[in-house]
Amino acid sequence: MFGGDDRYAEARRRMVEEIVAMALEPGGYTPRPISEKVLSVMKKVPRHRFISEGSIYAAYYNRPFSIGHGQTISQPYIVALMTDLLALDKQDSVLEVGTGSGYQSAVLAEMAGKVYSMEIIEPLAARAAKLLGELGYANIQLKLGDGSKGWPEYAPFDGIIVTAAADHMPQPLVDQLKPGGRMVIPVGSWQYAQELILITKDQDGMIRQENVLPVSFVPLTGRY
Ligand code: SAM
């Protein structure tokens, strides 16, 4: 799928080692080892393609990075953690709110059957569509628009991932989760007071909420 470009395989392997170490010692918070399934996807997806050419040196640092338009590609550890929390299967359908660079979409596409991803900033949506097409991801469907209200046409979803911080829990997204489904979302009203939250919906539609980790994301815009 990636045209045999393996120049960065060693850098990816080292990035994954850092993810493993951070998952075991997340600065005083509960350790959550990342599954082998997710780690092997992180070893495979070419993160350097999702970063501008002038910044490729930083592609495999375990850090977030600017992608322009005031937005970021998330830290690899956070991408791995959020993906793992969704516990996806190959048959699952997943909604991503905040396509950004398209990197997280690619990681999800390796884990799930179908990925629906929405981005509100037009140039980012266009760039991600072009790149994911070039990389051969046929199971990702992208849409330009406000994802805070979800994508009712394809709901309900087995998993929902929101990659921007909401100042309150968007009810339309909770409603679009299947019974048995999981959602990961940063919630908080300002940059340094956000919590990554895992929502699980049981077979009777009961919601359980777990605070996973303090995080720092760009804000979720839109009307919800
Ligand atoms: N998942 C991305 C990646 O792998 O590059 C990271 C995305 S960045 C941290 C968050 C993205 O959410 C930004 O591109 C931003 O424009 C987008 N966003 C913010 N509010 C949104 C909304 N209401 N609907 C869709 N996208 C939104």
Residues whose N, C-alpha, C, O or C-beta is under 5 A from the ligand:
A	BS01	SAM	Q71 T72 I73 S74 V97 G98 T99 G100 S101 G102 Y103 Q104 M118 E119 I120 I121 G145 D146 G147 S148 T163 A164 P219 L220 T221 G222
